[in-house]
Amino acid sequence: MWYSKTINETLEGLASSRNGLSSEEAGTRLEKYGYNELQKEKKTNLFVLFISQFKNALLMLLVFAGILSLFLGEAVESTAIFIILLLNAILGFVQEYKAEKAIDALKKNGCSNSEGFA
């Protein structure tokens, strides 16, 4: 892990120096790795984003438990399970939607470290 190494060990591991990369090395790395850009991705449909919140194995187990409770006549328990599942999906959806919007804003503004972002 880089955080546990000394400055010299880190520079050696990255094949760099305290003065940075030479122009030749920077060109070589640019050819090899490309520009330091976020990759453009296809937009996710909001419905698909919401449904993807249920792709967790534990959540599927809760869905099964809710359905089983419903068939056993335990309406209160079944309702509680489905309300919790719905709240979990809504919270996960909102968080993921906000994260996508933040990434879109970064892509739109073309932010880089030289513009004040760490």
PEPE-V646875 format. One record per backbone hydrogen bond with DSSP energy under -0.5 kcal/mol. CO is the residue of the C=O (numbers start at 1). NH is the residue of the N-H. If there is no record, write none. Layout:
[[CO:NH] [CO:NH]]
//
This chain:
[[1:4] [2:5] [6:10] [7:11] [8:12] [9:13] [10:14] [11:16] [12:15] [17:20] [22:26] [23:27] [24:28] [25:29] [26:30] [27:31] [28:32] [29:33] [29:34] [30:34] [35:37] [45:49] [46:50] [47:51] [48:52] [50:53] [51:54] [52:55] [56:60] [57:61] [58:62] [59:63] [60:64] [61:65] [62:66] [63:67] [64:68] [65:69] [66:70] [67:71] [68:72] [69:74] [70:73] [73:75] [74:78] [75:79] [76:80] [77:81] [78:82] [79:83] [80:84] [81:85] [82:86] [83:87] [84:88] [85:89] [86:90] [87:91] [88:92] [89:93] [90:94] [91:95] [92:96] [93:97] [94:98] [95:99] [96:100] [97:101] [98:102] [99:103] [100:104] [101:105] [102:106] [103:107] [104:108] [105:109] [106:110] [106:111] [112:115] [112:117] [113:116]]
//
